Amino acid sequence: MALLFGGQLCAASSAEQSAAELAATRGYVYVYFPKDIGTIEVRPVDGGPNRKLAPRTDEGGKAYGAWLTPGDYRISKWNSYDWGDYPTFKVEAGRVTDLGSLVPVNIGGYELVVLPVRDAEDAHAIDGALQQYASALTSLDPIRWNPPSPPKPIDLQLKVTPGLGLIPSLVMAHDRKVNKPSTVAALKNATSNEEFLRLARSIARPMYSHPAEDGQGNIYFGADLGQIRVRHEDGTWSGLSVDTLHSVSGVAFVEGSLYAGSDNGVLRSSDDSGKHWSDIRTFGDDQAIIDIEHEGNAWIVATAHQVLQPSGVVAADQIVVYVSPQGGLEKLEKSREFPLEKQMPGSWGGAMGQLVHGAYFINTHKGLYRYDLAGQQWKTISPPTNVSTHHVDPATGTVSVLLNKGALSKVFVSEDKGGSWKEMKRPPFVTADVQFDNPGMGYAIRAEPGAFKVTWEIYTYSRGAPDWAKQVDAPFQCIPMRASASMPIICILSDGSILSQREQDWYVEFSAQ
């Protein structure tokens, strides 16, 4: 039996009541999370308890919905945070109310905006709900909610565990204050949803450390919200847009064409420097494209199969490598699957593929693997250790591997594509990345923990020493990245600003403020 309190359905489901029975006195509210899934609670304007929208079984667990009695409603909570005052939406019996897509965007300063978006890529996400209840609805035309301006930022408040005690609570509060990231003022001041999204895209930070290069001094980095950030030879930055809200998680530049793979499995290409894009193929919504490679006539694409965890976090459980030795991207075929551990260690830097001198390298935490284009064969080439990160220098072919395990960390280098390995002296821990251009020249990025903050440091290795020496500290809250030997080491601030290293100094190349 359904229990009603204040006119609201408290406990009932389509398993207990048919859609026809529900639609006779209620309307269905639908919302879609294209990325960063959250829970939504709504409340009637004229009073009554909150009602949480329930996850649907379609759209990969990204869609939510609930049958509600007719009336005007407000969103009251996102996850456990109060949403604040915002335009209402209407529910009518026998109809579907479409709240569209909600996209959480962190604006810094421990604040987040959950932005309502109408995106062409997700315009048909609601079709499953409309088809499911079609016979019970009075109209297949949904009531669309279109608020004109962004909601107020949500304050991501510090949550202290009950019983922790006064002193630990004060320490946590002080740490939060010391490490508070900068707020992007332009985002906070945006007056329309369109302006907010445009600004958020313009400052999307480079997310992936394996960029594409066009040979003209331009380097292309995948970023969030369908963006490709481009660093030009003179150190200036610009952006290219792909028609998606998803991250561009893989990029390649081949013979004048730019290729972009997104974290929802869509592979696209552009022949006019990113002005227009064409879909090449789709690997599936649950497949993030993590690498696109080309050499000679061969193409290689790697994807990560994403699984929604009960906690709401998306994690990869498998890496899949597709190969087309001769026939172009349309002829890609699955070459090998790499299952991942259920609980991957935090020190693992994620799978990264590189195609260098006829050999394709990719790692999981358990090992490093090589695919030879000539023989079309796979080989395990792991050094005597697990793998946190690996790097192959595109000029020399030198392969370096890091195991990030505190005092037990190890570094290995190979000059024969992983046929043999030499253990090198490791930099001071905690080390996040190690790259050797050749056995006599290496770079390391490490973190020096402090009482209330972490300082990132750049180390270099010289055969002449042979030892590691600190070169420079990164600015506070700036995370360094060595993406290519053809550009300086950069570091990315919490607000998306980008700095570059020039000897002992850091220069602003792009400001998000």
Steps between C-alpha positions, in 0.01 A plus 500: 500500500617852426527727803424867449628781722406861420378388159839349409574142413726364776550140396384356174662376184405400150541142621208556743288719273472500122605804299136553404394517865783739586447723197132541583582714802871583468764627260847360443806719568816415306860625528820392329860520623729476195799500736576515873184329622323641804171454682217751478229573756198714418235665717151638421477878516188488717666282765574135558798266539795467264475229236815341359504411131588134451761362258362349180630184340557661159765751386777325692369602841529870413124567488272553801126537536195481727117517483376807688160650565414806287621843606797733501832372635850620577825307504588496870824298517785379284662210680491616862535872420219755500427628151365841601231716346452436126223498236229240552387227263149369436364146530176403326317167521565276202799697374878488530690800635849518351758674721761450226865435583672610819876555486700570819776758440755579771566876504767494773486629855325178611200597289318312227226590255264228375419645160175419311593436136313420179762320293439358151703187577267407788174629353365147453601364840139547614363286216531182707269636767250629243492163326472309828190690608359593156177303533420666835584861413251760383774668294840392370610865497691549828474809718849648466663689785717783369634722781675803346787553743743283698402393852690641795826318570481214746738538795686170528511510876757316706348183641652404833459146623295496823713429804823607330575748774566874520871502413477281186198701388690827539800355313275392212335842490840673493625270225188580297557873545870484406435294187186679384512521118435822312146572386452574131325836532369508142311174554350622825381818328352336189138610448379229260549127467640549149755756623600275788558199273693709247730636773544158663607355165742785434697427819476119498838377614711245309411166655715247321880491487525328158430779247511508120749709302457633145864567415433875480556570868137445605429245775146373561375394845170332577287684757156490660170623354593402144810717489842465341750747644770601252842627603668696223872531439515848654351376829149635443191279537173467312215250496305285257148374573349160429120477523488307827492559875732204549877514542718472193712214635710417194643714219712445189620714209560310177572641154319829559198350678420520869346200678316514832371217715263573789441323828161377374657301219451728195789538255488814282719671243541853366667605176470876563687555829203416722235722338289200397502142625384170351424184695716207394368230729365434849651247738213522752392747767690302765830509308732797557742546211836542673741483206510554122821409314615491138822391332547410135170340397416373848245639746466406866223612737477408868186527714425459871177322592326708767280351770272697731580403858234486778663812646419690180865512392589380151807274480666303221508122522655420162725648232429402138744558213374515139740470206469568127831400335407628153134588455445832678290579806192339348681163509597505866466160665538395861855379554530445876313553827674581827288442813574740785510427871179572688684723744765689309766664720488877520859518377406363156506784249249335267551314174690695235582382150788611278591392147873554439721356225262221403421391856190581705539513878220499757499434874275370770609499861601136467723544197624667184409355160630550146330441166733479199347631178725292274418165658158601632580327829468595866775449755519559875810711568454591866806579709521312832241726663144626474446809287369836622596698188704444186643725231651437157711779355382552139848597378728240662249225580628486860239339727476598867280346768414626849363303792370760744505323836656736752836376630457189281468701179702382199605643164602294196627599154517299178680583174369199305121544515471313829716205402727569798488738793745696712396614845581867560534696818157627598421862586384584854148375568210581458551488120209546259677465165841415353607553138837423342584654163801269496683306774704808583221758526188463712223707653286434806199667655459441870300627796654625823232465772479776759300551816209661313597505134683309230782654298558360153863480390680443170810277512750422225738205458842529341731218398790715614391488865331242469229616736181699529512871583215736571461753222209717616187510718164541334281790622248427775202294381656466155531141375788450254485298178775407256301429186764525228871555457411769244337729759588619851366326807166661582302512819126546530341702778173402664312770305630373164778757456813360332861585586820384330845441644794703372810399697422602860196713423138441403320711241126539450402369156123501558296667774152380588426815696 
